[in-house]
């Protein structure tokens, strides 16, 4: 559903409170995405608050055409999540895994359309502004991190936890994670460590940091902006400056030392040699992950740092199809989200058993009809 309106300043002058009550009722008729045409601006609201705005194929199939249409017609696009708890907590991987158990290829279409949307955002010619308030993981990262501006708040919680479910950091993770300082991106990708609040800004994932109480005012002022300078003035006006020290600062040197290794086995050896409490905790995190996922993740990051976003997404689509068809993804989702026993039985079960042939197979081209095309 597209709700048409005029500029916010005109709306507030011309319409009564009853209008806004009716407007909200109209907007909430859409079960998962609200697309608002606000004059020369566009607004997308992820509207599955009970599911933490987790992204499904229906949502992607509404977001992509709206963005495509607006690309040449709007001055800016704002995307945000409804409910106050999450921007978007990731893709609806449980549905994809349940389909895979039945031999269905839901993941093929979901990942294809999701990655095409990520690529479009990365090539957007107009300002694309994501309010990453609350949880932003996986698919939510893909809907935000490639855009012009990402506004974090004290409630932001970022993570790329895919290695825990037999996947890998996708949605362009192979493109943006290697660009973070030192080996921080590799550390976040392999361990799934969460960053909270101001840490998301300090890590370089968010471009701005503000209090969540400012978001309504920011949106109102952005809807009055006439050019990019106006946008920057609004965002800088509400930028928080007293934000303290990055929580990972004491460990950055260790992260660079350990995660600059060229193999996952060597990462383990360096962590064991380090012997600190942080190193022990990091080993504990890695031990929970799919050995295959750890190895393909390390390789995708190494390859991705030399590739543009669209080529990264093509590579990631090959990986996604191989993972969906393989054991570890279904087993990881089963253990974490279906049976919730937290005891996945990975195959292969150890790093030693994950040979270079297994890793390389994941990166092989698909048949021409399956290859991702932008």
Secondary structure, DSSP 8 states (H G I E B T S, - for coil): -EEEE--HHHHHHH--HHHHHHHHHHHTTSSSEEEEEETTEEEEEE--GGGTT-B-HHHHHHHHHHHHHHTTT-SEEEEEESSSSEEE--B-HHHHHHHHHTT--HHHHHHHHHHHHHHHHHT-SSEEEEEE-SEEETHHHHTTTTSSEEEE-TT-EEE--GGGGT--S-TTHHHHGGGSSTTHHHHHHHH---EETHHHHHTTS-SEE--GGGHHHHHHHHTT--SHHHHHHHHHHT--------TTGGGHHHHHHHHT-SSHHHHHHHHHHH--HHHHHHHHHHTTS-HHHHHHHHHHHHHHTTS-HHHHHHHHHHHHHHHHTSHHHHHHHIIIIIS--S----SS-SGGGS-HHHHHHHHS---TTTS---
